[in-house]
Amino acid sequence: MTQAQVPAGERGATRIADRVVAKVAAQAAREALLRAGEGEAQQAVGPPVRRSVPRAAVTVRERTARVRLGLELGYPSDIGAQCGAVRRRVIARVGELVGMDVPDVALDIERLHSAQLKGDSSGRVT
């Protein structure tokens, strides 16, 4: 069988860099947090933190990606609901855009920001 007879999808190999998967995961997390902060859902999950960009690290093995995200969340909020929304969105978007399974999304909540702390210019809860 010559190369011309082999379908294009079966020739060669495609490797997606870890940093590309990390960027997709970080953007998906940001989308999930912004969606959670819109409309009626905002009352349940708390104020969105617009100035933070989630940090992502991934480990890719074949067609599987393990994701670790560092997040800053609004406070007071339903942290569990926000984390669930982030996990679901990351799993869905990495699957859709990169074609990889994501069996594990670990979340590190690094800071909580409160809109109610007006005296503290950073709005950071310590």
Buried (B, 14 or more C-beta within 10 A) or exposed (E): EEEEEEEEEEEEEEEBEBEBBBBBBBBBBBBBBEBBBEEEBBEEBBBBBEEBBBBBBBEBEEEEBBBBBBBBBBBBBBBEBBBBBBBEBBBEBBBEBBEBBBEEBEBEEEBBBBEEBEEEEEBEBE
